[in-house]
Amino acid sequence: MNAGDLIGRVNRDVERSLLRARNGLRYVRGSHRPKLGTTPKDVVWRGGRAELWRYRADGPRRSPPLLIVFSLVSRSYVLDLRPGNSFVEHLLAAGFDVFLLDWGVADERDAANTLEDYVDDYLPAAVERVLEVADTDELNLLGYCFGGVLSLLYAAHHPDAPLRSLTTMATPVDFSDFGVFSRLVEEGRVELDTILDEDGNVPPSAVRESFRLLKPTGDLQQYATLLENVWNDEYVTAYQAMNRWANDHIPFPGAAARQTVETLIRPNAFVSDTMRLAGDPVSLRDIEVPYLNVLAERDQIVPPEAAAPAVGLVGSEEEDELRLSAGHIGLVVGRTAAKVTIPTIIEFLAARTEEAVA
């Protein structure tokens, strides 16, 4: 190594040390946190704590619109994490008319909400409002994680729903392979009523800890990686954004949580074809619209074994599976999402929409 190379390395190490000190102090103080979920949008419908958002678009929009249904237990801004790393941004750039159904934060008023409230009340009302706002008679539906479960239930219980296509992402259907969750809620192990909070809901802390059980050393590994890269402004910003979302869970309405355990998970109702809503049998075979199932091979929250059977359970003649080497969040955030997942979903949806007309 010549003198010039040595001086260059020393200067780089000194610069990185200064950046480590600066970024470390910022992280500890909690300052310079990135703003999340900033893509402009308008609230076009409300029901209880739920809100229906329509994201603003600069140019013409494709038709029919896309309605995204998010999970009941976490924040939807992971789909619009930050500028440059946003699933919603990619969809808008491709010309889609994007709506998102966000469930808000459950409180004591939501403790008695059942799956029927979400599947047969809120979701149909939101769908009707999307059709009205977009001036169309059908839409494409996309459900993420437990939002995918709700979307499957909606499409199966409402076979005449105005759907052109259905996409689910990281969505469990076979609960015999649901890992630690299946074992926790087996008969006689953990009774849900024992962990409900004073509002009658499953508290965010219980949701957060159940996810941590899947990877007990995950926090330590992430923190060690952060220490290695704390000099990198972009890495620290991305880490702060994801870490905030990963710890930003919301209450799971008590009645819906109990019903999910007793009527869906324990009897493995999708696979055994024994699911019922409002007394009616609900079979995934009644879903006949074009269907895409997106799953992640390294998903520890919804293992691929739990998500994969969906394609064989629905009654759609046109069905497809996208299996990616990613984690649960890697489907919508990060390089794999930008290069593989999102373009593939856009291709699937674009085949079911008309080009935007100026």
N, C-alpha and C positions, 0 to 999 in steps of 0.2 A: 504494500500500500504506500503510495507516494504521499508527500506532505499535503498536497492539495486535497486528496481524498480524506486524509485524516482530519484536516480542518473542517471539511464539509460535514463529516460525521459528527464531530464535536458540536458544531453549530446546530445541526439538526437535533441532537440529543438535548442541548440546552433549550432550544425553542420548545421541544415537546415537554420538557420538565416545567417550563413556565406555563404552557397550556394546561398541563395536568393540574398544577396548583390552582390556576384560575377556574377551570371547569369543575374541579373538585369542590372548591368553595361555593360555586354557584349551585351545584347539585345538593350539597348539604343544606344550604340556606333555602333551597327550593325556588330560587330566582331563575329568570330566563326560561321558564317553562313554555314549551311550544303551545300555540293555540290550536285546538283540535276541533274537527267538525265545522270548518269555516266556509264550505261551499254555500253560496247564497241560496236560500230556499224560502218558501212561503207555507204557512199552515193553512190547509184548505178544508180541514175537517177535524173535529174533536169529539171524543166519546169517552166519558170518564177521564182517566189519566192519559188515554191514548191520543196521539196526534198523527194526522196524515200530512206528510210534507211533499211538496212538489218543488224539485230543484229547478232553479232558473237556468234558462238556456239562451245563448246569444243569437242563435240562428234557428232555422226550421227544425222541427222534431220529427223523428220517425213515428210511424203509427202501425199497430196500436202501442199504447204506453206500456211501461214496465213497472209493476208494483213489487217492491221488496218487502217481505215480512221478516222482522227481526225476532230475536229470542226474547223470552220474558225475563231472563235473569241477568242480562248484561247490557251495557250501553251500546247503542247502535252507531256511535261515532267511529267505531273501528272500521266501518265501511267508508268513512270520509275522514281518515285519520289526520292527515295534514297535506297541504299543497305539495303535489308531486308524488304523493304516496296515498292515493285515494281511489278506491274502486268506483265511487260515484263519478269522480272526475273522468275516468276512462270511459264510462258509459255515456256521459254527456258529450265527450269529444267525438264519440262514434255516432252522435245524433239521436240518442234515445231520449224519450220523454220519461224521466225517472221520478217515480213516487216512492216514498218509504213510509211504512207504518211503524211508528215508534210507540211502545207501550207505556212510556213514562215510568214513574217510580210508584210502585204499589204502596198503599197505606191501609189503615184499618177499613176504609171504605171498599177495598178490593179483596179483603180476606175471604169473602164468600163467593168470589168469582170462580166459576167452573170452566171446564174446557168448552162447554156449550156456549158460555158467554163470549168466548173469544172466536170460536169456530162458526157459530150460528147467529151471532149478533154483531160484534165489532167488525169482523172480517167482511161479511156481506155488505155492511153499511159503508165500509171504506172502499170496497170494490165499486159499489154504486156511485160513490162520490168521484172516484177516478174516472169512470165512464162519462159522468156528467161534465167534469172539468175539461177532460180531453176531447169531448164531443165525439165519442166512439161507442161501439157496441161490444167490444171485447178487449182483453188485455193479456199480457204475458205475466205470469206470476213466478216469483223467485223467493224461496224460503231459506234462511240461513240458520243452521243448528236447530234449536227448538222451534224457531220460526218455520223451519222446514217441516217439523212434525205437525204444527198447526196448519200449514199449507196443504199437506197430504190429507189431513182430516177434513179440511174444508172442501178440497176437490173431490174426495170420496163421498162425503155426506151431501154434496151439492153437485151431482153429476151433470146437471144442466147449467152450471156456472159459466159465465161468459169468458172462458179461458181459451186462448189460442195455443198456449204451451205452459208447461210447468217445469221449473228447475229447482232442485234441492241441493244444498251444499252442506257437507259435514253434518248430515242428518241421520240420527239413529233410527233403525227400524227393527233390527233383531236384538232384543234386549237380553238374550241368553249370552251374548258376546259383548255385553256392555261394560265389561271389566269391573272395576271396584264399585261402580254404582249398583250393578246387579247384586253384588254380594252384600252391600250395605243394606239394601232394602228387602233382602230375602225375609220370608216369614220368620218372626222371632228374633231378628237381629236388631234393627233400629226402627222404632216406631216414630213416624213423622211427627206426631203430636207432641212428642217430648222435646222437640227442638224449635217449635214455633215461638215467635216472640209475643210480646204483649198485644200486638196488633192482630195476631192470628196468622201471620205470614212466616215463611222460612226466611230468617234474617240474612243479610248479605254476608256476614261472617261465616255462617254455615255453608253457604254456597262457595265462598272463597276457599275455605279449608277443605271442602270435598274435592275441589280441583287440585289443591296442593297435595292431596293424598296420592294423586296419579303420578307425581314426580316430586318426591319429598326433598330432593337436593336441588331442585330447579332454581330456587332463589339464589342459593350459594353459587351455582354455576354461572348464572347471569351476572351476579355481582362481581365475580372473578373476571369475567370477560369485560365488564365495564371498566374495572381497574386497569386492564391492559390497554384499553382504547380511550381512556378518559381525555387524552390529549386531542382526540379527533372531534371537532365541533359537531359534524354531521352525525357521527355515531352517538354522541351523548344526546343530541336532540331526538334521534330516533328511539333511543333507549327510554328516555323520559316519556315520550308519547306512548310507547307500548306498555311500559311499566305502570303508567297511570291507568290505562284501560284495563290491564290485567287485574288490578286491585280495586276496580270501580264497579263492583257488582251491586245489584239492586234486589230488593225483597221478591221472593217468589210467592204469589198469592196462595194462601194456605189451602183453600178448597181445590184449586187446580193442581197443586203439588200432590195432595193426597190422592186425587183422582188419577193423576199420572202414574203414581206408584201402584195403586190398587187395581186399576183397570187396564193399564197399558204395559207397565214394566213387568210386574209379577207374573201375569198370565202370558207375557210375550204376545200381546194381542194382535199386532200386525201380522206376525208369522202364523199364529194359530187361527187367524181370521175370526177373532171373537170380540173385537172392539164394538162398543155400542155408545151412541150419543143420543141423549134424550129418549132412550128406550129403543132407538133404531139401530139395526146392525150397520156397521160401517166397514166396508171392505175396500182395500186398495185396488181390487180387481175392477172396481167401478170407475177408476180413473182411466180415461181413454184418449186424452189429449197427448200430443207429442211431449216426451218426458226426457229430461237430462238429469242424471245423478252425478254430482261432483264429490269426490272423496279424496282424502289425503292419506297416503300410506304410512306417514309417521305421526298420525293424529293420536294423541294419548287421551283426549277427551272423548272423541267418538272414533273408536278404533275402526279400521276398514272392514273388519268382520261384522261390525254392527251396522255399517252403512251400505255395504255392497248388495245385500239381498233385495234392495228396493226395486231394482230393475226387473227382477223376476216376479215381484209381487203385484206391480201395477198391471192394469189391463191394456195399456197403450200398445198399439201396433208399432208405432215409431218410438223406440226407447234407446237410450244410449248411456254409456258410463264414461266419465272422465276420471281416471285414476292418476294422481300426481304424487311425486316424491316431495311432499311438503308436510308441515304440521298443521294443526287446526287453524291457526291464524294465517299461516303462510299461503292459504288459498286466496286471501284477499289483500294481504299486506306483504310488501317486499319484492325481491327480484323475480322469484318464481311466479308470483301473482301477475306482475307486470308483463313478463315475457311469455307465460304459458296459460295460466288459468283464465285471466281476464280476456285475452284474445280469443280463446276457445269458446268461452261463454258468449262473447260478442258475436262470434261467427254463428253459433247456434241460434241466438236470438235474432240476428240480422236476417236469417233465412225465414223468419216468421214475422217480419215487419216490412212495411213499405218504406222506400227511400223518402227522406224528408224533402218536401217541395217548398221552394222559396215563395 
